[in-house]
């Protein structure tokens, strides 16, 4: 097993990750290295599955998108979370054709955004917080006033 996979597996057994699961914030669905599949809870009871590419973990940030596990493909855009400005900016299908979420802790999105570390220091990938950091950012967005709904 490669060091990055070993690190992710250890992180999934950490108190931080398990506490998020216990609180119902997220749930591990599957791990098919290098992809982690985790559900993140929304306040309306919906759960959005993320597919996170964790190659290079934890030094390298993951990159992810919403996923349809049953169809094993990216979640169709009309079923993505919708809402106000923060949701529209973070979960925008037009960014890299939906292959990455537009959030500062995403490996694909941080590239070229040199101002983000100063603007959003709490959202920049932090290896010490592990995968819970990424899941927590998505959870917080879904629980913000900007979240509206998603098509069923």
Beta strands, then each sheet from edge to edge (+ up, - down):
strand 1: 26-32
strand 2: 35-41
strand 3: 47-53
strand 4: 63-68
strand 5: 73-74
strand 6: 82-83
strand 7: 147-149
sheet 1: 1+ 2- 3+ 4- 5+
sheet 2: 6+ 7-
end
